[in-house]
Amino acid sequence: MNLRHSVSLAQPANDMVQEEIVKQVAHVSRDIAAIRFDDPTTLSFEAPAGQLDEIRPRVATIATKVQRGLRSLQRVVAYRSKSMDAPRFGDRNETSDGVVFLGRGQALLRGNALRLFNYFDRTFAEIGKAFHVEDVRVPTLIPTSTLARCDYFRSFPHLVTFATHLTEDSGVIEDFRARHAKRDDLDDHALGGMTTPEAGLSPAVCYHAYAMHAGEELAEEGVSYGICGKCFRYRGKRDQRSAQALGFHDARGRVHGLTRPRAREASSEQWIL
């Protein structure tokens, strides 16, 4: 039976810190649920009473680590619609005009939904003209070496989705083929025949811009790109946003300044949303 527990923070957490803490605490245990902030200093969650001694210290450690790491960051919101006061995320079983969920976080767009997407893409591209952006098309995959150099594995390991394949071994391939001859999904041994991933699904389009300018020092005014790409970030099933757990489009953005990883502290991003 799950009971509600709470952890007190030493200092009040702003909304940005609260969001990140909730996302990371969801990975503490498969049995943790209903994670939320009751107030800026109180984080509460549901978990089995028998696991409290194990779970509570881990939750407290994550909260402290995230708060320490983000303490100097403050969110600046230019506009916020009323719908964001109580956001609602649909699930894959819901139907909408032109939106078909083929899997968790995998949406097919057609009809009005596709027209609306294309409208926003044209609008963002038009806004970008004021910044004299150069349009860039980026790939869906990104090298794991690029993610590592951008500190993604250290900062957001829980969001990474890797792309891999079977090892180039006929015995492994034939064994895989035989085991899946009459299955409708992968079995529990599938990963055993996979190689170490050389690439992942891109979590954000800006990392491609960083890689494009790796080792360079840019001019004072920086560079501006108009990029719209398919991005992927895994979100656990306990995350209320899990309907978009894998795929979404990163809006056209303006990336400027000195790029990662050579001048990480001087790099920055501005997104036109």
C-alpha positions in Angstrom: 0.0 0.0 0.0 1.3 3.4 -1.0 1.5 6.2 1.6 2.2 9.9 1.1 5.5 11.1 2.3 7.3 14.5 2.2 10.8 15.9 2.1 11.6 19.4 3.3 14.1 21.6 1.3 16.5 23.9 3.1 15.7 26.8 0.8 12.6 27.6 -1.3 12.8 26.2 -4.9 11.7 28.3 -7.8 9.4 26.9 -10.5 12.2 25.9 -12.8 14.0 24.0 -10.0 10.7 22.3 -8.9 10.1 21.0 -12.4 13.6 19.5 -12.7 13.4 17.9 -9.3 10.0 16.3 -10.1 11.4 14.9 -13.4 14.5 13.3 -11.7 12.7 12.0 -8.6 10.4 10.0 -10.9 13.4 7.7 -11.6 14.2 6.9 -8.0 11.9 3.9 -7.9 9.3 2.1 -10.0 7.0 2.4 -7.0 7.2 6.1 -6.5 4.2 8.1 -7.7 2.2 11.4 -7.5 5.3 13.5 -7.1 4.6 17.2 -6.5 5.6 20.3 -4.5 3.0 21.2 -1.9 4.9 24.5 -1.5 8.3 25.9 -2.5 10.0 24.0 0.4 8.0 20.8 0.6 8.3 17.9 -1.9 5.8 15.1 -1.5 5.3 11.7 -3.1 3.6 8.4 -2.7 5.6 5.2 -2.1 5.3 1.9 -0.2 5.8 2.3 3.5 8.3 -0.5 3.6 10.6 1.3 1.1 10.5 4.7 2.8 13.9 4.3 4.5 15.5 3.7 1.1 13.6 6.1 -1.0 13.4 9.2 1.2 17.2 9.8 1.4 17.6 9.4 -2.4 14.8 11.9 -3.0 16.4 14.3 -0.6 19.8 13.9 -2.3 18.4 14.6 -5.7 16.5 17.6 -4.5 19.6 19.1 -2.9 21.8 18.4 -6.0 19.3 19.9 -8.5 18.7 23.0 -6.3 22.4 23.5 -5.9 23.1 23.1 -9.6 20.3 25.5 -10.7 20.3 28.0 -7.9 21.7 30.8 -10.1 19.1 30.2 -12.9 15.9 32.2 -13.1 13.2 31.7 -15.7 12.1 34.8 -17.6 8.7 34.4 -19.2 7.7 36.9 -21.9 4.2 35.5 -22.2 2.2 32.8 -20.5 -1.3 31.8 -21.6 -4.0 30.9 -19.0 -4.0 27.3 -20.2 -0.6 26.9 -18.6 -2.1 27.4 -15.1 -3.5 23.9 -15.4 -1.9 22.2 -18.4 -3.4 19.0 -19.7 -1.5 16.3 -21.6 -3.5 13.9 -23.6 -2.6 10.2 -24.0 -2.2 8.0 -27.0 -5.7 6.6 -26.8 -7.3 10.0 -27.3 -8.3 11.0 -30.8 -7.9 14.5 -32.2 -8.5 16.1 -35.6 -5.5 15.0 -37.6 -3.4 13.6 -34.8 -2.9 9.9 -34.6 -0.6 8.4 -31.9 1.2 5.4 -33.4 3.0 4.7 -30.1 3.9 6.5 -26.9 5.3 9.9 -27.9 4.9 9.1 -31.7 2.3 11.3 -33.3 1.3 11.2 -37.0 0.0 14.5 -38.3 -2.5 15.0 -41.2 -5.3 17.3 -42.2 -5.9 20.3 -40.0 -3.1 19.3 -37.5 -0.5 19.2 -40.3 -1.7 22.4 -41.7 -1.5 24.0 -38.3 2.1 22.7 -37.9 3.1 24.0 -41.3 1.5 27.4 -40.4 3.6 27.8 -37.3 6.7 26.7 -39.1 6.2 29.4 -41.8 5.4 31.9 -39.1 8.6 31.2 -37.2 10.6 31.2 -40.4 9.2 34.7 -41.2 10.1 36.0 -37.7 13.6 34.6 -38.2 14.2 36.9 -41.2 14.6 39.8 -38.8 17.7 38.1 -37.5 19.1 37.2 -40.9 19.2 33.5 -40.1 20.7 30.8 -42.3 18.4 27.9 -42.7 19.9 24.6 -41.7 18.5 21.0 -42.0 19.9 18.7 -39.3 19.8 14.9 -39.1 17.6 12.9 -36.7 20.6 11.0 -35.3 23.5 12.7 -33.4 26.8 11.0 -32.5 27.1 9.9 -28.9 30.5 11.6 -28.9 28.8 15.0 -29.6 26.4 14.4 -26.7 29.3 13.5 -24.4 31.3 16.6 -25.3 28.2 18.7 -24.6 27.9 17.1 -21.1 24.5 15.6 -22.0 25.3 12.3 -20.4 26.2 14.0 -17.2 23.3 16.5 -17.2 20.4 14.5 -18.7 21.2 10.8 -18.8 17.6 9.9 -18.0 16.4 11.6 -21.3 18.7 9.9 -23.8 17.3 7.5 -26.4 20.1 5.5 -28.2 20.1 4.1 -31.7 21.8 0.7 -32.1 21.7 -2.5 -34.1 22.6 -6.2 -34.0 26.2 -7.0 -33.9 27.7 -8.1 -37.3 27.7 -11.8 -36.4 25.7 -14.3 -38.3 25.1 -16.4 -35.2 23.6 -13.5 -33.3 21.5 -12.4 -36.3 20.1 -15.9 -36.9 19.4 -16.5 -33.2 17.5 -13.1 -33.1 15.6 -14.1 -36.2 14.6 -17.5 -34.8 13.5 -16.1 -31.4 11.3 -13.4 -33.1 9.8 -15.6 -35.9 6.4 -15.7 -34.1 6.6 -12.7 -31.8 4.9 -9.3 -32.1 7.5 -7.5 -30.0 11.1 -7.8 -28.8 12.0 -10.4 -26.3 13.9 -9.8 -23.0 17.2 -10.9 -24.5 17.2 -8.5 -27.5 19.7 -6.1 -26.0 22.2 -8.8 -25.5 22.9 -9.0 -29.2 23.2 -5.2 -29.7 26.3 -3.1 -30.2 27.4 -0.2 -28.1 25.5 2.8 -29.7 27.5 5.2 -31.9 24.5 7.5 -32.2 21.4 8.6 -30.4 18.2 10.3 -31.3 18.8 14.0 -31.3 17.4 15.6 -28.0 17.6 19.2 -29.3 18.6 20.8 -32.6 21.1 23.2 -31.0 23.6 20.4 -30.4 24.1 20.0 -34.1 25.0 23.7 -34.3 27.5 23.3 -31.5 29.1 20.3 -33.4 29.2 22.3 -36.7 31.3 25.0 -35.0 33.4 22.7 -32.7 36.9 24.1 -32.2 36.0 27.5 -33.8 35.9 30.9 -32.2 33.1 33.0 -33.6 32.9 36.7 -34.2 31.4 39.0 -31.4 28.0 39.1 -33.1 27.8 35.3 -33.3 25.8 33.3 -35.8 22.1 32.8 -36.4 20.4 29.7 -37.7 16.9 28.8 -38.5 16.5 25.2 -37.6 13.4 23.0 -37.2 14.1 19.3 -36.5 12.6 16.2 -34.9 13.8 15.7 -31.4 13.5 12.9 -28.8 13.7 12.9 -25.0 12.6 9.9 -23.0 10.1 10.6 -20.2 9.2 7.9 -17.7 5.7 6.6 -17.6 5.1 8.4 -14.3 5.7 11.7 -16.0 2.4 13.4 -16.8 3.9 14.5 -20.2 4.6 11.0 -21.2 2.3 11.3 -24.3 5.2 13.2 -25.9 7.7 10.9 -24.2 9.8 10.3 -27.3 9.2 12.7 -30.2 8.5 16.4 -30.7 9.6 19.2 -33.0 12.2 21.8 -31.8 11.1 25.2 -32.9 13.1 27.3 -35.3 15.7 28.9 -33.1 18.4 31.6 -33.1 21.7 30.1 -31.9 24.4 32.7 -31.2 27.6 33.3 -29.3 30.7 31.1 -28.9 29.6 27.5 -29.3 30.2 24.3 -27.2 32.3 22.6 -26.3 35.3 24.9 -26.8 33.7 27.9 -25.1 30.9 26.4 -23.1 30.5 29.2 -20.6 30.2 31.8 -23.4 27.6 30.0 -25.5 23.9 30.8 -25.3 20.7 30.2 -27.1 17.6 32.3 -27.9 14.5 30.5 -29.1 11.8 32.2 -31.1 8.6 30.6 -29.8 
